[in-house]
Amino acid sequence: MTTQTLEEVWQARAACRGPQAAVFFPPTHAERKEEKQARETRAKAICSTCVVRRDCLEYAIRIREPHGIWGGMNEVERKQVLERRAG
């Protein structure tokens, strides 16, 4: 039996697990603005149904994740949350 960390427990329940996970991060090639917006919209729609959305967002904010959609927010939106919390 293995011991899971708290992060592993919520991650196992995340709606983004599986083949759709690619929409949560930018592709390795250049992405047009419209493509990025469409990809982020798809990812955020998946996040909106997720039971661990808050845990995911708090994790990304805590580790200052610089890429992707976490907890329904992109990197710019997470940075704004951090700035508001800092006062």
MARVOPA-212308 format. One record per residue: z, x, y of N, C-alpha, C, CB in turn. Coordinates in steps of 0.1 Angstrom, whole numbers, plus 2048, in hexadecimal, padded with zeros to 3 digits. Atoms other than C-alpha are relative to their C-alpha. Glycine has a CB too. Layout:
<recs>
{{Z X Y} {Z X Y} {Z X Y} {Z X Y}};
...
</recs>
This chain:
<recs>
{{800 808 7F4} {800 800 800} {800 809 80C} {80C 7F6 800}};
{{800 7F8 7F4} {7F7 80D 822} {807 7F9 80C} {7F1 803 804}};
{{7F9 805 7F5} {80A 808 842} {7F6 7FF 80C} {80D 808 804}};
{{80A 802 7F5} {7F5 7FA 85F} {808 801 80D} {7F9 7F3 7FF}};
{{7FA 800 7F2} {7FC 801 884} {7FE 7F3 806} {7FA 80C 809}};
{{802 80D 7F9} {7FF 7E4 89C} {7F1 7FE 804} {809 7FF 80C}};
{{80E 801 7FD} {7DC 7EC 8A8} {7F7 7FC 7F5} {7FB 80D 806}};
{{809 803 80C} {7CD 7EB 885} {802 7F1 7FC} {804 809 7F5}};
{{7FD 80E 804} {7DE 7C9 87F} {7F7 7F6 808} {80F 7FC 801}};
{{808 809 7F8} {7CE 7B8 89D} {7F1 802 7FE} {804 801 80E}};
{{80E 7FD 802} {7AD 7CA 898} {7FA 7FA 7F4} {7FE 80F 800}};
{{805 806 80C} {7AA 7BD 875} {7FD 7F1 802} {80A 801 7F5}};
{{802 80E 7FD} {7AB 799 884} {7F6 7FD 80B} {80D 7FA 803}};
{{809 802 7F4} {792 79F 8A0} {7F3 7F9 7FC} {7FD 80E 806}};
{{80D 808 802} {774 788 8A3} {7F4 809 801} {7FF 7F5 80A}};
{{80B 7F7 7FE} {75E 7A6 8AC} {7FD 809 7F3} {803 809 80C}};
{{802 7F8 80C} {761 7B6 889} {7F3 7FB 7F9} {80C 7FF 7F7}};
{{80C 804 807} {741 7B7 876} {7F3 804 807} {800 7F2 7FD}};
{{80D 7FC 7FB} {71C 7BA 87D} {7FE 7FE 80F} {7F5 7FA 7F8}};
{{801 803 7F2} {71F 7AB 8A0} {807 80A 809} {805 7F2 803}};
{{7F8 7F6 7F8} {735 7C8 8AC} {7F7 808 809} {808 809 7F6}};
{{808 7F8 7F8} {717 7DA 8BA} {7FE 7FA 80F} {7F2 800 7FA}};
{{802 805 7F3} {715 7C2 8D8} {80C 804 809} {7FF 7F1 800}};
{{7F5 7FD 7F8} {737 7CE 8E4} {7FF 80E 807} {80C 800 7F8}};
{{801 7F3 7FA} {72B 7F1 8ED} {7F1 803 804} {805 80B 7F6}};
{{80D 7FE 7FB} {70D 7FE 900} {7F8 808 7F5} {800 809 80D}};
{{808 7F9 80A} {6F0 80B 8EA} {7FE 80E 804} {7F2 7F9 800}};
{{802 7F2 7FD} {6E7 82F 8E8} {7F5 803 809} {7FE 808 7F2}};
{{80C 7FF 7F6} {6C7 82A 8FC} {803 7F9 80D} {7F3 7FA 7F9}};
{{7FE 807 7F3} {6C4 81F 920} {7FF 7F1 7FF} {7F6 806 80A}};
{{7FF 80E 800} {6CC 7FB 926} {7FE 7FA 80E} {80E 7FB 7FA}};
{{803 806 7F3} {6BD 7E6 942} {80C 7F7 803} {7F3 7F8 7FF}};
{{7F5 808 7FB} {6D5 7D2 957} {800 7F2 7F9} {7FF 7FE 810}};
{{801 80E 806} {6C9 7B0 949} {804 801 7F1} {7F2 7FB 801}};
{{7FD 7FE 80E} {6CD 7BE 925} {810 802 7FF} {7F9 80C 7FA}};
{{7F1 7FD 800} {6F1 7CA 92D} {807 7F2 802} {804 80A 80B}};
{{7FA 80D 7FD} {6FA 7A8 93C} {7FF 7F7 7F4} {7FA 7F9 80C}};
{{802 809 80B} {6EC 795 91E} {809 805 7F4} {7F2 800 7FB}};
{{7F8 7FA 80B} {6FE 7AD 905} {80F 7FD 803} {7FE 80F 7FF}};
{{7F2 803 7FC} {71F 7A9 918} {804 7F2 7FF} {803 806 80E}};
{{7FD 80F 801} {71C 783 91A} {802 7FD 7F1} {7F4 7F9 806}};
{{7FE 803 80E} {717 782 8F4} {80E 805 7FB} {7F5 807 7F7}};
{{7F3 7FA 805} {735 799 8EE} {80C 7F8 806} {801 80E 805}};
{{7F5 808 7FA} {74B 785 906} {801 7F2 7FA} {7FE 7FF 80F}};
{{800 80D 807} {741 765 8F4} {808 801 7F3} {7F2 7FA 7FE}};
{{7F9 7FD 80C} {74E 774 8D4} {80F 801 803} {7FB 80C 7F9}};
{{7F2 7FE 7FC} {76E 77F 8E6} {807 7F3 803} {801 809 80C}};
{{7FA 80C 7FC} {774 75C 8F3} {805 7F8 7F4} {7F6 7F7 807}};
{{7FC 807 80C} {779 750 8CF} {80B 808 7F8} {7F4 7FD 7F7}};
{{7F8 7F7 808} {78F 76D 8C4} {80F 7FD 802} {7FD 80E 805}};
{{7F1 802 800} {7B4 768 8BA} {808 80C 805} {804 7FC 7F2}};
{{7F9 7F4 7FC} {7BD 78B 8C4} {7FB 806 80D} {800 80B 7F5}};
{{807 7FC 7F4} {7AB 78D 8E5} {80A 807 809} {7FA 7F4 807}};
{{7F6 7FA 7F7} {7CB 794 8F9} {804 80E 7FB} {80C 7F7 802}};
{{7FC 7F3 805} {7D6 7B0 8E2} {7F5 80B 802} {803 7FF 7F1}};
{{80C 7F8 7FF} {7B3 7BF 8E3} {7FF 805 80F} {7F3 7F9 7FC}};
{{801 7FC 7F2} {7B2 7BF 909} {80C 809 804} {801 7F3 809}};
{{7F5 7F8 7FC} {7D5 7CD 90D} {7FF 80E 7FA} {80D 7FA 7FB}};
{{803 7F3 807} {7CC 7E9 8F4} {7F6 808 808} {7FB 7FE 7F2}};
{{80A 7F9 7F8} {7AD 7F2 908} {805 805 80D} {7F3 7F7 801}};
{{7FA 7FC 7F3} {7C0 7F2 929} {80A 80C 7FE} {806 7F4 806}};
{{7F6 7F6 802} {7DC 807 91A} {7FA 80E 7FD} {809 7FC 7F5}};
{{806 7F3 804} {7C5 822 90C} {7F5 804 80A} {7FA 800 7F2}};
{{80A 7FE 7F6} {7AE 81F 92A} {7F2 802 7FA} {803 80C 809}};
{{80D 7FF 807} {78F 819 914} {7F5 7FF 80A} {7FF 7F4 7F6}};
{{80A 800 7F6} {771 823 929} {7F3 7F9 7FD} {7FD 80F 802}};
{{80D 806 805} {756 811 915} {802 7F2 7F9} {7F8 809 7F7}};
{{801 80C 808} {74D 7EF 908} {808 7F4 805} {805 803 7F2}};
{{7F9 80C 7FD} {75A 7CC 908} {80D 7FF 7F7} {7F7 7F3 7FD}};
{{7F3 800 807} {77F 7C9 8FE} {807 7F4 806} {808 80D 801}};
{{7F8 80C 7FB} {793 7A8 900} {7F8 7F8 80A} {80C 805 807}};
{{808 808 7F7} {776 798 912} {7FD 806 80E} {807 7F3 802}};
{{803 7FA 7F3} {773 7B1 92E} {7F9 80D 7FE} {80D 803 808}};
{{807 7F3 801} {75C 7CE 935} {808 80A 807} {7F2 7FF 807}};
{{7F8 7F5 7FA} {767 7F0 943} {803 7FE 80E} {7F8 80D 7FE}};
{{7FD 802 7F2} {764 7E6 967} {80B 7F5 802} {7F3 7FB 808}};
{{7F6 80A 7FF} {778 7C6 962} {80E 805 7FC} {7FC 7F4 7F7}};
{{7F3 7FA 804} {793 7D9 94F} {806 809 80B} {7FE 808 7F3}};
{{7FB 7F7 7F5} {795 7F3 96B} {806 7F8 80C} {7F4 808 805}};
{{7FB 809 7F6} {79A 7D6 984} {80E 7FB 7FC} {7F7 7F5 803}};
{{7F3 804 804} {7B7 7CA 96F} {80B 80B 802} {800 7FB 7F1}};
{{7F7 7F5 7FE} {7C7 7EC 96F} {803 802 80E} {7F9 80D 7FA}};
{{7FE 7FE 7F2} {7C3 7EF 994} {80A 7F5 806} {7F3 7FF 808}};
{{7F8 80B 7FC} {7D3 7CC 999} {80F 803 7FC} {7FB 7F3 7FB}};
{{7F3 7FD 805} {7F0 7D6 983} {807 80B 807} {7FF 803 7F1}};
{{7FB 7F4 7F9} {7F5 7F7 995} {805 7FB 80E} {7F6 80B 802}};
{{7FC 805 7F3} {7F9 7E2 9B5} {7F9 807 80B} {80F 802 802}};
</recs>
